[in-house]
């Protein structure tokens, strides 16, 4: 059973939901790829408001997928990214790519 969900709303925005860890990354990326096949050349908007990346492998796996999509000539808009992904995109210089846009990243949530 997967701990994540990829769903498309009526506006074409992909909502990524759940908790993602390293062991689920291959299945998650397959689900994402299947949804993206419908938009071969179009812009992609991903809403990550309900996605939690629970380990570094999940963060890096999604980061690499986002960079790959932007490198393919598509514009990728990432809304409400978790803090760990937003910070990693910044640290590796991915936000300087003209095809990758970060919109309203989430603030770090307090523990407790």
DRENPA-3360 file (N, C-alpha, C; in nm, 2 decimals, always signed):
BEGIN
1 = XXXXXXXX = +0.08/-0.12/+0.00/+0.00/+0.00/+0.00/+0.09/+0.12/+0.00 ~ +0.06/+0.22/-0.09/+0.13/+0.34/-0.10/+0.09/+0.44/+0.01 ~ +0.19/+0.52/+0.05/+0.16/+0.63/+0.15/+0.15/+0.76/+0.07 ~ +0.13/+0.76/-0.06/+0.12/+0.88/-0.13/+0.01/+0.87/-0.24 ~ -0.03/+0.99/-0.29/-0.13/+1.00/-0.40/-0.09/+1.11/-0.49 ~ -0.11/+1.08/-0.62/-0.09/+1.18/-0.73/-0.23/+1.20/-0.79 ~ -0.29/+1.32/-0.79/-0.42/+1.34/-0.85/-0.42/+1.47/-0.93 ~ -0.49/+1.48/-1.03/-0.50/+1.60/-1.12/-0.64/+1.66/-1.09;
9 = XXXXXXXX = -0.64/+1.79/-1.07/-0.77/+1.86/-1.06/-0.82/+1.91/-1.19 ~ -0.94/+1.97/-1.20/-1.00/+2.02/-1.32/-0.91/+2.12/-1.40 ~ -0.83/+2.19/-1.33/-0.74/+2.29/-1.39/-0.61/+2.23/-1.44 ~ -0.59/+2.10/-1.42/-0.47/+2.04/-1.47/-0.36/+2.04/-1.37 ~ -0.38/+2.10/-1.25/-0.28/+2.10/-1.15/-0.26/+1.96/-1.09 ~ -0.14/+1.92/-1.07/-0.11/+1.79/-1.01/-0.09/+1.81/-0.86 ~ -0.17/+1.74/-0.78/-0.16/+1.75/-0.63/-0.09/+1.63/-0.59 ~ +0.03/+1.64/-0.52/+0.10/+1.53/-0.47/+0.08/+1.53/-0.32;
17 = XXXXXXXX = +0.03/+1.42/-0.27/-0.02/+1.41/-0.13/+0.04/+1.29/-0.06 ~ +0.06/+1.30/+0.07/+0.11/+1.19/+0.15/+0.24/+1.21/+0.21 ~ +0.30/+1.09/+0.25/+0.44/+1.09/+0.31/+0.52/+1.01/+0.22 ~ +0.63/+1.07/+0.17/+0.72/+1.00/+0.08/+0.86/+0.97/+0.15 ~ +0.90/+0.84/+0.14/+1.03/+0.79/+0.19/+1.10/+0.72/+0.08 ~ +1.23/+0.69/+0.10/+1.31/+0.63/+0.00/+1.25/+0.51/-0.06 ~ +1.20/+0.42/+0.02/+1.15/+0.29/-0.04/+1.03/+0.31/-0.13 ~ +0.95/+0.42/-0.12/+0.84/+0.45/-0.20/+0.87/+0.53/-0.32;
25 = XXXXXXXX = +1.00/+0.58/-0.33/+1.03/+0.68/-0.44/+1.01/+0.62/-0.58 ~ +1.05/+0.50/-0.61/+1.03/+0.45/-0.75/+0.89/+0.44/-0.79 ~ +0.80/+0.40/-0.70/+0.66/+0.39/-0.73/+0.60/+0.53/-0.74 ~ +0.64/+0.62/-0.66/+0.59/+0.76/-0.67/+0.63/+0.82/-0.80 ~ +0.76/+0.80/-0.84/+0.80/+0.86/-0.97/+0.73/+0.80/-1.08 ~ +0.70/+0.67/-1.08/+0.62/+0.61/-1.18/+0.48/+0.67/-1.19 ~ +0.41/+0.69/-1.08/+0.28/+0.75/-1.08/+0.29/+0.89/-1.13 ~ +0.39/+0.97/-1.10/+0.40/+1.10/-1.15/+0.43/+1.10/-1.30;
33 = XXXXXXXX = +0.51/+1.01/-1.34/+0.54/+1.00/-1.49/+0.42/+0.97/-1.57 ~ +0.33/+0.88/-1.51/+0.21/+0.84/-1.58/+0.12/+0.96/-1.60 ~ +0.11/+1.04/-1.49/+0.02/+1.16/-1.50/+0.08/+1.26/-1.59 ~ +0.21/+1.27/-1.60/+0.27/+1.37/-1.69/+0.27/+1.34/-1.83 ~ +0.24/+1.21/-1.87/+0.24/+1.17/-2.01/+0.13/+1.25/-2.08 ~ +0.02/+1.29/-2.01/-0.09/+1.36/-2.08/-0.04/+1.50/-2.12 ~ +0.06/+1.55/-2.06/+0.11/+1.69/-2.08/+0.25/+1.68/-2.15 ~ +0.26/+1.62/-2.26/+0.39/+1.60/-2.32/+0.47/+1.73/-2.34;
41 = XXXXXXXX = +0.41/+1.83/-2.38/+0.49/+1.96/-2.40/+0.44/+2.07/-2.32 ~ +0.34/+2.06/-2.24/+0.28/+2.17/-2.17/+0.35/+2.21/-2.04 ~ +0.31/+2.32/-1.99/+0.36/+2.36/-1.85/+0.31/+2.26/-1.75 ~ +0.38/+2.25/-1.64/+0.34/+2.16/-1.53/+0.33/+2.24/-1.40 ~ +0.22/+2.23/-1.34/+0.20/+2.29/-1.20/+0.18/+2.18/-1.10 ~ +0.27/+2.17/-1.00/+0.26/+2.07/-0.90/+0.23/+2.14/-0.77 ~ +0.13/+2.10/-0.70/+0.10/+2.15/-0.57/+0.14/+2.05/-0.46 ~ +0.23/+2.09/-0.38/+0.29/+2.00/-0.28/+0.24/+2.03/-0.14;
49 = XXXXXXXX = +0.13/+2.10/-0.12/+0.09/+2.14/+0.01/+0.06/+2.03/+0.10 ~ +0.03/+1.91/+0.05/-0.01/+1.80/+0.13/+0.09/+1.68/+0.12 ~ +0.22/+1.72/+0.07/+0.32/+1.62/+0.06/+0.43/+1.64/+0.16 ~ +0.47/+1.54/+0.23/+0.58/+1.55/+0.32/+0.69/+1.45/+0.27 ~ +0.81/+1.51/+0.26/+0.93/+1.43/+0.22/+1.01/+1.39/+0.35 ~ +1.00/+1.27/+0.39/+1.05/+1.23/+0.52/+1.19/+1.19/+0.53 ~ +1.27/+1.18/+0.42/+1.41/+1.15/+0.42/+1.48/+1.22/+0.31 ~ +1.61/+1.22/+0.32/+1.69/+1.29/+0.21/+1.68/+1.23/+0.08;
57 = XXXXXXXX = +1.66/+1.10/+0.07/+1.65/+1.03/-0.06/+1.52/+1.07/-0.13 ~ +1.42/+1.09/-0.06/+1.29/+1.14/-0.12/+1.31/+1.28/-0.17 ~ +1.38/+1.36/-0.09/+1.40/+1.50/-0.13/+1.48/+1.50/-0.26 ~ +1.59/+1.43/-0.26/+1.68/+1.43/-0.38/+1.61/+1.37/-0.50 ~ +1.54/+1.26/-0.48/+1.47/+1.20/-0.59/+1.37/+1.29/-0.66 ~ +1.29/+1.37/-0.58/+1.20/+1.46/-0.64/+1.27/+1.58/-0.70 ~ +1.37/+1.63/-0.63/+1.45/+1.74/-0.69/+1.51/+1.70/-0.82 ~ +1.56/+1.58/-0.84/+1.62/+1.54/-0.97/+1.51/+1.53/-1.07;
65 = XXXXXXXX = +1.39/+1.48/-1.03/+1.28/+1.47/-1.13/+1.24/+1.61/-1.18 ~ +1.23/+1.71/-1.09/+1.19/+1.84/-1.12/+1.30/+1.90/-1.22 ~ +1.42/+1.88/-1.19/+1.53/+1.94/-1.27/+1.52/+1.87/-1.41 ~ +1.50/+1.74/-1.42/+1.49/+1.67/-1.54/+1.37/+1.73/-1.63 ~ +1.26/+1.75/-1.57/+1.15/+1.81/-1.64/+1.18/+1.95/-1.69 ~ +1.24/+2.03/-1.61/+1.28/+2.16/-1.66/+1.38/+2.16/-1.77 ~ +1.48/+2.06/-1.76/+1.58/+2.05/-1.86/+1.52/+2.00/-1.99 ~ +1.41/+1.94/-1.99/+1.34/+1.89/-2.11/+1.27/+2.00/-2.19;
73 = XXXXXXXX = +1.28/+2.12/-2.14/+1.21/+2.23/-2.20/+1.08/+2.27/-2.15 ~ +1.03/+2.20/-2.05/+0.90/+2.23/-1.99/+0.92/+2.33/-1.88 ~ +0.81/+2.41/-1.86/+0.81/+2.50/-1.74/+0.74/+2.43/-1.63 ~ +0.81/+2.42/-1.51/+0.76/+2.35/-1.40/+0.74/+2.45/-1.29 ~ +0.62/+2.46/-1.24/+0.58/+2.55/-1.13/+0.55/+2.46/-1.01 ~ +0.63/+2.48/-0.90/+0.61/+2.40/-0.78/+0.55/+2.49/-0.67 ~ +0.43/+2.46/-0.64/+0.36/+2.54/-0.53/+0.36/+2.47/-0.40 ~ +0.38/+2.55/-0.29/+0.37/+2.50/-0.16/+0.47/+2.38/-0.13;
81 = XXXXXXXX = +0.59/+2.40/-0.18/+0.69/+2.29/-0.15/+0.73/+2.28/+0.00 ~ +0.75/+2.16/+0.05/+0.80/+2.15/+0.18/+0.93/+2.22/+0.20 ~ +0.96/+2.27/+0.32/+1.08/+2.35/+0.34/+1.21/+2.27/+0.30 ~ +1.22/+2.14/+0.33/+1.34/+2.07/+0.29/+1.36/+2.06/+0.14 ~ +1.26/+2.06/+0.06/+1.27/+2.06/-0.09/+1.31/+2.20/-0.13 ~ +1.24/+2.30/-0.08/+1.26/+2.44/-0.12/+1.41/+2.48/-0.09 ~ +1.45/+2.44/+0.02/+1.59/+2.47/+0.06/+1.69/+2.40/-0.03 ~ +1.66/+2.27/-0.06/+1.75/+2.20/-0.15/+1.76/+2.25/-0.29;
89 = XXXXXXXX = +1.64/+2.29/-0.34/+1.64/+2.36/-0.47/+1.72/+2.48/-0.48 ~ +1.71/+2.56/-0.37/+1.80/+2.68/-0.36/+1.95/+2.65/-0.35 ~ +1.98/+2.55/-0.26/+2.12/+2.52/-0.24/+2.19/+2.46/-0.36 ~ +2.12/+2.39/-0.44/+2.19/+2.33/-0.56/+2.18/+2.42/-0.68 ~ +2.12/+2.54/-0.67/+2.11/+2.63/-0.78/+2.00/+2.61/-0.88 ~ +1.91/+2.52/-0.85/+1.81/+2.48/-0.94/+1.71/+2.59/-0.97 ~ +1.70/+2.69/-0.87/+1.60/+2.80/-0.89/+1.65/+2.90/-0.99 ~ +1.78/+2.89/-1.04/+1.83/+2.98/-1.14/+1.79/+2.93/-1.28;
97 = XXXXXXXX = +1.73/+2.81/-1.29/+1.69/+2.75/-1.41/+1.56/+2.83/-1.46 ~ +1.55/+2.88/-1.58/+1.44/+2.95/-1.62/+1.31/+2.87/-1.63 ~ +1.32/+2.74/-1.64/+1.20/+2.65/-1.65/+1.15/+2.60/-1.51 ~ +1.21/+2.64/-1.40/+1.17/+2.59/-1.27/+1.13/+2.71/-1.18 ~ +1.01/+2.71/-1.14/+0.96/+2.82/-1.05/+0.91/+2.77/-0.92 ~ +0.95/+2.83/-0.81/+0.90/+2.80/-0.68/+0.80/+2.90/-0.63 ~ +0.68/+2.86/-0.60/+0.58/+2.96/-0.56/+0.53/+2.93/-0.42 ~ +0.54/+3.02/-0.33/+0.49/+3.01/-0.19/+0.54/+2.88/-0.12;
105 = XXXXXXXX = +0.67/+2.86/-0.10/+0.71/+2.74/-0.03/+0.66/+2.75/+0.12 ~ +0.64/+2.63/+0.17/+0.58/+2.63/+0.31/+0.69/+2.67/+0.41 ~ +0.64/+2.73/+0.51/+0.73/+2.77/+0.62/+0.77/+2.64/+0.70 ~ +0.88/+2.64/+0.77/+0.91/+2.53/+0.86/+0.81/+2.52/+0.97 ~ +0.75/+2.39/+0.98/+0.65/+2.37/+1.08/+0.71/+2.34/+1.21 ~ +0.66/+2.41/+1.32/+0.72/+2.38/+1.45/+0.69/+2.24/+1.50 ~ +0.78/+2.18/+1.58/+0.76/+2.05/+1.63/+0.67/+2.06/+1.76 ~ +0.59/+1.96/+1.78/+0.53/+1.95/+1.90/+0.40/+1.95/+1.95;
% end
